[in-house]
Amino acid sequence: MKAILCVHELPFRPTHDLRELGQAVLAVEPELEGALRPAARLSVFAVRARYPDSQQICLTEPELFSAMQVAAEVVDSAARILREWPRH
């Protein structure tokens, strides 16, 4: 998401909040809504996994695979946009 904001030359603050980043991206790439809206729930992984004092997250196998699928969709969608850049 941050790469898309960069190619659009849009500023963003240092954050791991995928909802915030997703909203900024949707302002310039609205076709990514299907990929970005579900990604907002992944923000918790960006924060809790980085800080040892935070509460541990336990997922079932289906929850894990669902989260991985959402993340892969975001990466694939962003990569497609970036491969097509610049647009004419």
C-alpha positions in Angstrom: 0.0 0.0 0.0 2.8 2.4 0.8 4.4 1.8 -2.6 1.2 2.8 -4.3 1.0 6.0 -2.2 4.7 6.7 -3.2 4.1 6.3 -6.9 1.2 8.7 -6.6 3.5 11.0 -4.6 1.1 11.1 -1.7 2.4 11.6 1.8 1.6 9.2 4.6 2.6 9.0 8.2 4.6 6.1 9.6 2.0 3.6 10.5 1.1 -0.1 10.5 -2.7 0.7 10.4 -3.8 -1.0 7.2 -7.3 0.6 7.4 -5.7 4.0 7.4 -3.3 3.1 4.5 -6.1 1.4 2.6 -8.4 4.4 2.8 -5.6 6.6 1.4 -4.9 4.1 -1.4 -8.6 3.8 -2.3 -8.7 7.6 -2.9 -6.4 7.1 -5.9 -7.0 3.4 -6.8 -10.7 2.7 -6.0 -10.6 -0.5 -8.0 -8.6 -2.1 -5.2 -11.5 -1.9 -2.7 -12.2 -5.7 -2.9 -8.6 -6.5 -1.8 -8.0 -3.6 0.7 -11.2 -3.6 2.7 -10.6 -7.2 4.2 -7.0 -6.3 4.8 -7.9 -3.8 7.5 -8.3 -6.8 9.9 -4.6 -7.7 9.4 -3.3 -4.6 11.2 -3.2 -6.4 14.5 -0.6 -8.8 13.1 1.7 -5.9 12.0 1.8 -4.6 15.5 1.6 -7.5 17.9 4.2 -9.7 16.1 6.8 -6.9 16.4 6.6 -6.2 20.1 7.4 -9.0 22.6 5.4 -7.5 25.4 2.1 -7.5 23.4 -0.5 -10.1 23.8 0.1 -13.3 21.7 -2.3 -14.0 18.8 -3.5 -17.6 18.4 -5.2 -18.5 15.2 -6.8 -21.7 14.0 -5.5 -23.2 10.8 -8.5 -21.9 8.8 -8.0 -18.4 10.3 -4.3 -18.4 9.4 -5.0 -19.5 5.8 -7.7 -16.8 5.5 -5.4 -14.1 6.7 -2.6 -15.3 4.4 -5.1 -15.3 1.5 -6.1 -11.7 2.3 -2.5 -10.6 2.5 -1.6 -12.3 -0.8 -4.5 -10.6 -2.5 -3.3 -7.2 -1.3 0.3 -7.9 -2.5 -0.9 -9.2 -5.9 -3.2 -6.3 -6.4 -0.5 -3.7 -5.5 2.0 -5.5 -7.7 -0.4 -5.3 -10.6 -0.8 -1.6 -10.2 2.9 -1.0 -9.9 3.7 -3.1 -12.9 1.3 -0.9 -14.9 2.8 2.3 -13.6 2.9 4.9 -15.0 -0.5 5.0 -16.6 -1.2 7.2 -19.5 
